């Protein structure tokens, strides 16, 4: 059965009521995916299979027109006659072949549509990965920028205390070294953020970047792992594509097996002989004699069916493992973010207390430096864990077709193609 292009995905996707604040706008996402070369190539593939479907429905045979002219000479009478012959012939598909060709054409369109869905899904995965990679680098730049500003103020305070004789010169040297180290980390973070920006904008030029990384608290994953596994496998394009390839291979094998009995050719001809003194009207039937080539082709098609079935089993096993990995990562990433967030809060509180003690002349500057370093490391880890948890959850929603409504992208392309 030929499926409309708008039903490329196995079932409608559930679009979110509003755009998540830490994701690009849905309109930009749809435009970016539509323009991605992988998706454009898949759309062209659907158009190719639609044309191939029409070709198969029309059949491989066409009318053949024959025209011949000759001259006859009777030597005893020394007479010459002009003669000509006109013929029209066409091969006829045997019963059952036309239906198989139609089913084969529909299977090709279905396979191309699933390939388009797979291209959309893979492009969306790439977009999601590049988006969160940029967020991670931008968050690191933001954290180091705040740390540099904090250490700059601290260095100024140390300088004043050294000038007033309340602190040793060594504290100023240590403060300056810590500031220089933070400035170097900031420069590296800026470089990494620029690289991530370039990669994102080159792959998806229609995606606009926010001024600052939006802070979105990760959400826990609802439902059981088994429920998520069924959703993901039910919408896995690669698995559906492999199954469609098995169905198409079986139809191709059936068609080649049917071709072991060749199609006959039926023709009609009209001839004029002896200067139109004699007229000939005739029918002709041509039946090719099948050889070993046809039998070998049928055997090869049978082997192709077995190979496609084996690939389907391999894809199913890989899809099962990937689905379980995605679910496990989404759950563990949320737990990891909670732990890192708690550690960051504790480390930041410890640094604040040590700074108060140091300003009151009751603490060691080396202890404050260590606390500052531990606090920034904890904040960076918590920020990365927060983004990792959000990305893992969105990846789970994407694989389950519950993130972006990609049907609109495909429907628009389908209307353009028709």
C-alpha positions as CSV (number, residue, x, y, z in Angstrom):
1,X,0.0,0.0,0.0
2,X,1.4,3.4,-1.0
3,X,1.7,5.7,2.0
4,X,1.3,9.5,1.6
5,X,4.5,11.4,2.1
6,X,3.0,13.2,5.1
7,X,3.0,9.9,7.0
8,X,6.7,9.3,6.7
9,X,7.0,8.9,10.4
10,X,5.4,5.7,11.8
11,X,2.9,7.7,13.9
12,X,2.2,11.3,14.7
13,X,4.7,13.1,17.0
14,X,3.5,14.8,20.1
15,X,4.5,18.4,19.9
16,X,5.2,20.3,23.1
17,X,2.7,22.9,24.0
18,X,5.4,25.6,24.1
19,X,9.0,25.7,23.0
20,X,11.3,24.7,25.9
21,X,13.4,27.6,27.0
22,X,16.7,25.8,26.6
23,X,16.0,24.6,23.0
24,X,15.9,26.6,19.7
25,X,12.5,27.8,18.5
26,X,10.5,25.0,16.8
27,X,10.1,27.1,13.7
28,X,13.8,27.5,13.3
29,X,14.3,23.8,14.0
30,X,11.9,22.8,11.2
31,X,13.5,25.2,8.7
32,X,17.0,24.0,9.7
33,X,16.1,20.3,9.3
34,X,14.4,21.0,6.0
35,X,17.5,22.6,4.6
36,X,19.9,20.0,5.8
37,X,21.7,18.2,2.9
38,X,20.9,14.8,4.4
39,X,17.2,15.6,4.4
40,X,17.3,17.1,1.0
41,X,18.9,14.0,-0.4
42,X,16.3,11.8,1.2
43,X,13.5,14.0,-0.2
44,X,15.0,13.5,-3.7
45,X,15.1,9.7,-2.9
46,X,11.4,9.7,-2.4
47,X,10.8,11.5,-5.7
48,X,13.1,8.9,-7.4
49,X,11.0,6.0,-5.9
50,X,7.8,7.7,-6.9
51,X,9.0,7.9,-10.5
52,X,10.2,4.3,-10.2
53,X,6.7,3.2,-8.9
54,X,5.1,4.8,-12.0
55,X,7.6,3.1,-14.2
56,X,6.8,-0.3,-12.7
57,X,3.1,0.3,-12.9
58,X,3.4,1.1,-16.6
59,X,5.4,-2.0,-17.2
60,X,8.7,-2.7,-19.0
61,X,7.2,-3.3,-22.4
62,X,6.5,-0.8,-25.1
63,X,5.0,-1.0,-28.6
64,X,7.5,-1.6,-31.4
65,X,6.8,-0.3,-34.9
66,X,8.4,-2.1,-37.8
67,X,8.6,-0.9,-41.4
68,X,10.4,-2.7,-44.2
69,X,10.7,-2.1,-48.0
70,X,12.1,-4.4,-50.6
71,X,12.2,-4.8,-54.4
72,X,11.3,-8.1,-56.1
73,X,12.5,-9.0,-59.7
74,X,11.2,-11.7,-61.9
75,X,14.0,-12.5,-64.4
76,X,11.9,-14.5,-66.9
77,X,9.5,-11.6,-67.4
78,X,12.1,-8.9,-66.5
79,X,9.6,-7.3,-64.1
80,X,10.3,-5.4,-61.0
81,X,8.0,-5.0,-58.0
82,X,8.2,-2.7,-55.0
83,X,7.0,-4.3,-51.8
84,X,6.7,-3.1,-48.3
85,X,5.6,-4.4,-44.8
86,X,4.3,-2.6,-41.7
87,X,4.1,-4.3,-38.3
88,X,3.3,-3.4,-34.7
89,X,4.1,-5.6,-31.8
90,X,4.3,-5.5,-28.0
91,X,5.3,-7.9,-25.3
92,X,2.5,-8.7,-22.8
93,X,3.1,-9.2,-19.0
94,X,1.8,-12.5,-17.9
95,X,-0.9,-12.7,-15.2
96,X,0.4,-11.8,-11.7
97,X,3.4,-9.9,-12.8
98,X,1.6,-6.5,-13.0
99,X,0.3,-6.9,-9.5
100,X,3.8,-7.8,-8.2
101,X,5.3,-4.8,-10.1
102,X,2.7,-2.5,-8.5
103,X,3.5,-3.9,-5.0
104,X,7.2,-3.6,-5.7
105,X,6.8,0.1,-6.7
106,X,4.8,0.8,-3.5
107,X,7.4,-0.9,-1.4
108,X,10.1,1.3,-2.9
109,X,8.2,4.4,-2.1
110,X,7.6,3.2,1.5
111,X,11.3,2.4,1.9
112,X,12.2,5.9,0.6
113,X,9.7,7.5,2.9
114,X,11.2,5.7,5.9
115,X,14.6,6.7,4.8
116,X,13.4,10.3,4.8
117,X,12.1,9.8,8.3
118,X,15.5,8.4,9.3
119,X,17.3,11.4,7.7
120,X,15.1,13.8,9.7
121,X,15.7,11.9,12.9
122,X,19.5,11.8,12.4
123,X,19.6,15.4,11.5
124,X,17.6,16.3,14.6
125,X,20.0,14.2,16.7
126,X,22.9,16.1,15.2
127,X,21.2,19.4,15.8
128,X,20.5,18.5,19.4
129,X,24.0,17.4,20.0
130,X,25.6,20.5,18.5
131,X,23.1,22.7,20.4
132,X,24.1,21.3,23.8
133,X,27.7,21.2,22.9
134,X,27.5,25.0,22.3
135,X,25.6,25.4,25.6
136,X,28.3,23.5,27.5
137,X,31.1,25.6,26.1
138,X,29.2,28.8,26.7
139,X,28.4,27.8,30.2
140,X,32.0,27.1,30.9
141,X,32.9,30.5,29.5
142,X,30.3,32.1,31.7
143,X,31.6,30.4,34.9
144,X,35.2,31.3,34.2
145,X,34.2,34.8,33.4
146,X,32.5,35.1,36.8
147,X,35.5,33.5,38.5
148,X,37.9,36.0,36.9
149,X,35.8,38.9,38.0
150,X,35.7,37.5,41.6
151,X,39.5,36.8,41.7
152,X,40.1,40.3,40.3
153,X,38.2,41.8,43.2
154,X,40.0,39.5,45.6
155,X,43.4,40.5,44.1
156,X,42.6,44.2,44.6
157,X,41.7,43.5,48.2
158,X,44.9,41.6,48.8
159,X,46.9,44.5,47.2
160,X,45.3,46.9,49.6
161,X,46.0,44.7,52.6
162,X,49.6,44.3,51.6
163,X,49.9,48.0,51.1
164,X,48.5,48.6,54.6
165,X,50.7,45.9,56.1
166,X,47.8,43.6,57.0
167,X,49.0,40.8,54.6
168,X,52.3,39.4,53.4
169,X,53.7,40.0,49.9
170,X,53.4,36.3,49.3
171,X,49.6,36.5,49.4
172,X,49.6,39.1,46.6
173,X,51.8,36.8,44.5
174,X,49.6,33.8,45.1
175,X,46.5,35.9,44.4
176,X,48.0,37.1,41.1
177,X,48.9,33.6,40.1
178,X,45.4,32.3,40.8
179,X,44.0,35.2,38.8
180,X,46.3,34.6,35.8
181,X,45.4,30.9,35.9
182,X,41.7,31.8,35.8
183,X,42.2,34.2,32.9
184,X,44.0,31.5,30.9
185,X,41.0,29.1,31.6
186,X,38.7,31.9,30.4
187,X,40.6,32.3,27.2
188,X,40.5,28.6,26.6
189,X,36.8,28.5,27.3
190,X,36.2,31.4,24.9
191,X,38.1,29.5,22.2
192,X,36.0,26.4,22.7
193,X,32.8,28.3,22.7
194,X,33.8,29.9,19.4
195,X,34.6,26.5,17.9
196,X,31.2,25.1,19.0
197,X,29.4,28.2,17.6
198,X,31.1,27.8,14.3
199,X,30.2,24.1,14.1
200,X,26.6,24.7,14.9
201,X,26.1,27.6,12.6
202,X,27.8,25.8,9.7
203,X,25.7,22.7,10.1
204,X,22.5,24.6,10.8
205,X,22.8,28.2,9.7
206,X,19.1,28.9,10.4
207,X,19.5,28.4,14.2
208,X,20.0,31.6,16.1
209,X,22.0,31.5,19.4
210,X,20.8,33.2,22.6
211,X,22.9,35.9,24.3
212,X,23.3,33.7,27.4
213,X,22.8,30.1,28.1
214,X,19.3,29.6,29.5
215,X,19.2,27.8,32.9
216,X,16.6,25.1,32.9
217,X,16.4,22.7,35.8
218,X,16.4,19.1,34.6
219,X,13.2,17.1,34.9
220,X,13.0,13.5,36.1
221,X,12.0,10.8,33.6
222,X,8.4,9.6,34.1
223,X,7.1,6.1,33.2
224,X,9.0,2.8,33.3
225,X,12.0,1.8,31.3
226,X,10.0,-0.8,29.5
227,X,7.3,1.7,28.4
228,X,10.1,4.0,27.0
229,X,11.7,1.0,25.3
230,X,8.5,0.1,23.5
231,X,8.0,3.8,22.4
232,X,11.5,4.1,21.1
233,X,11.4,0.8,19.2
234,X,8.0,1.6,17.8
235,X,9.4,4.7,16.3
236,X,12.9,3.5,15.3
237,X,13.4,4.5,11.7
238,X,16.4,2.3,11.1
239,X,14.5,-0.8,12.3
240,X,11.4,0.1,10.2
241,X,13.6,0.7,7.2
242,X,15.3,-2.7,7.6
243,X,11.9,-4.4,7.7
244,X,10.8,-2.5,4.7
245,X,14.0,-3.7,2.9
246,X,13.1,-7.3,3.7
247,X,9.6,-6.9,2.3
248,X,11.0,-5.3,-0.8
249,X,13.6,-8.0,-1.2
250,X,10.8,-10.7,-1.1
251,X,8.8,-8.9,-3.7
252,X,11.9,-8.6,-5.9
253,X,12.6,-12.3,-5.5
254,X,9.0,-13.1,-6.4
255,X,9.2,-10.9,-9.5
256,X,12.5,-12.5,-10.7
257,X,11.0,-16.0,-10.0
258,X,8.0,-15.0,-12.1
259,X,10.4,-13.8,-14.9
260,X,11.7,-17.4,-15.3
261,X,8.6,-17.7,-17.6
262,X,9.3,-15.0,-20.2
263,X,6.6,-12.6,-21.5
264,X,5.4,-13.4,-25.0
265,X,5.4,-10.8,-27.7
266,X,2.2,-10.4,-29.8
267,X,2.3,-8.5,-33.1
268,X,0.3,-7.7,-36.2
269,X,1.6,-7.0,-39.7
270,X,0.3,-5.8,-43.0
271,X,2.3,-6.4,-46.2
272,X,2.0,-5.4,-49.8
273,X,3.6,-7.6,-52.5
274,X,4.0,-7.5,-56.3
275,X,3.1,-3.8,-56.5
276,X,0.0,-4.2,-54.3
277,X,-1.2,-7.2,-56.4
278,X,-1.0,-9.3,-53.2
279,X,-1.8,-8.2,-49.7
280,X,-0.9,-10.1,-46.6
281,X,-2.3,-9.6,-43.1
282,X,-0.9,-11.7,-40.3
283,X,-0.4,-12.2,-36.6
284,X,2.8,-13.3,-35.0
285,X,3.7,-14.6,-31.5
286,X,7.2,-14.6,-30.2
287,X,8.1,-16.6,-27.0
288,X,11.6,-16.3,-25.7
289,X,13.1,-19.5,-24.4
290,X,14.3,-19.1,-20.8
291,X,17.9,-19.9,-20.0
292,X,20.2,-20.3,-17.0
293,X,20.5,-16.5,-16.5
294,X,16.9,-16.2,-15.4
295,X,17.2,-19.1,-13.0
296,X,20.5,-17.7,-11.6
297,X,18.8,-14.3,-11.0
298,X,16.0,-15.9,-9.1
299,X,18.5,-17.8,-6.9
300,X,20.4,-14.6,-6.2
301,X,17.2,-12.8,-5.2
302,X,16.4,-15.5,-2.7
303,X,19.9,-15.1,-1.2
304,X,19.3,-11.3,-1.0
305,X,16.1,-12.0,1.1
306,X,18.1,-14.1,3.6
307,X,20.8,-11.3,3.8
308,X,18.1,-8.6,4.4
309,X,16.5,-10.7,7.1
310,X,19.9,-11.2,8.8
311,X,20.5,-7.4,8.6
312,X,17.1,-6.8,10.2
313,X,18.0,-9.1,13.1
314,X,21.2,-7.2,13.6
315,X,19.5,-3.8,13.5
316,X,16.9,-5.0,16.0
317,X,19.6,-6.1,18.4
318,X,21.4,-2.7,18.0
319,X,18.2,-0.8,18.4
320,X,17.3,-2.7,21.5
321,X,20.7,-1.9,23.0
322,X,20.6,1.7,22.0
323,X,17.2,2.2,23.5
324,X,18.2,0.8,26.8
325,X,21.3,2.9,26.8
326,X,19.3,6.1,26.1
327,X,16.9,5.3,28.9
328,X,19.6,4.5,31.4
329,X,21.6,7.6,30.5
330,X,18.5,9.8,30.9
331,X,17.9,8.4,34.4
332,X,21.5,8.4,35.6
333,X,22.2,11.8,34.2
334,X,19.4,13.3,36.3
335,X,20.7,11.6,39.5
336,X,24.3,12.7,38.7
337,X,23.1,16.3,38.3
338,X,21.5,16.3,41.7
339,X,24.7,15.1,43.3
340,X,26.9,17.6,41.6
341,X,24.5,20.4,42.4
342,X,24.6,19.5,46.0
343,X,28.4,19.4,46.0
344,X,28.6,22.8,44.3
345,X,26.3,24.3,46.9
346,X,28.4,23.0,49.7
347,X,31.7,24.0,48.1
348,X,30.4,27.5,47.4
349,X,29.2,27.9,51.0
350,X,32.6,26.7,52.3
351,X,34.4,29.3,50.1
352,X,32.1,32.1,51.4
353,X,32.9,31.1,55.0
354,X,36.6,31.0,54.4
355,X,36.6,34.4,52.7
356,X,34.8,35.9,55.7
357,X,37.3,34.3,58.0
358,X,40.2,35.6,55.9
359,X,38.9,39.1,55.7
360,X,38.5,39.0,59.5
361,X,42.2,37.9,59.8
362,X,41.3,34.5,61.2
363,X,42.0,32.3,58.2
364,X,44.9,31.3,55.9
365,X,44.9,32.7,52.4
366,X,46.1,29.3,51.1
367,X,43.0,27.7,52.5
368,X,40.8,30.4,50.8
369,X,42.6,29.7,47.4
370,X,42.0,26.0,47.7
371,X,38.3,26.6,48.6
372,X,37.9,29.0,45.6
373,X,39.4,26.4,43.2
374,X,37.2,23.6,44.6
375,X,34.1,25.9,44.3
376,X,34.7,26.8,40.6
377,X,35.4,23.1,39.8
378,X,32.2,22.1,41.5
379,X,30.2,24.8,39.8
380,X,31.6,23.8,36.4
381,X,30.8,20.2,37.1
382,X,27.2,21.0,38.2
383,X,26.6,23.2,35.1
384,X,27.9,20.4,32.8
385,X,25.8,17.8,34.7
386,X,22.7,20.0,34.4
387,X,23.2,20.4,30.6
388,X,24.0,16.7,30.3
389,X,20.8,15.7,32.1
390,X,18.7,18.0,29.9
391,X,20.3,16.7,26.7
392,X,19.8,13.1,27.8
393,X,16.2,13.7,28.5
394,X,15.6,15.5,25.2
395,X,17.4,12.7,23.4
396,X,15.0,10.2,25.0
397,X,12.0,12.3,23.9
398,X,13.4,12.7,20.4
399,X,13.9,8.9,20.0
400,X,10.4,8.4,21.3
401,X,9.0,11.0,18.8
402,X,7.8,13.2,21.7
403,X,10.0,16.3,21.2
404,X,9.6,18.1,17.9
405,X,6.7,17.7,15.5
406,X,8.6,16.7,12.3
407,X,5.4,15.8,10.5
408,X,5.0,19.4,9.4
409,X,8.4,19.4,7.8
410,X,7.6,16.3,5.8
411,X,4.1,17.4,4.9
412,X,5.4,20.7,3.5
413,X,8.0,18.9,1.4
414,X,5.4,16.4,0.2
415,X,3.1,19.2,-1.0
416,X,6.0,20.8,-2.8
417,X,7.0,17.6,-4.4
418,X,3.5,17.0,-5.8
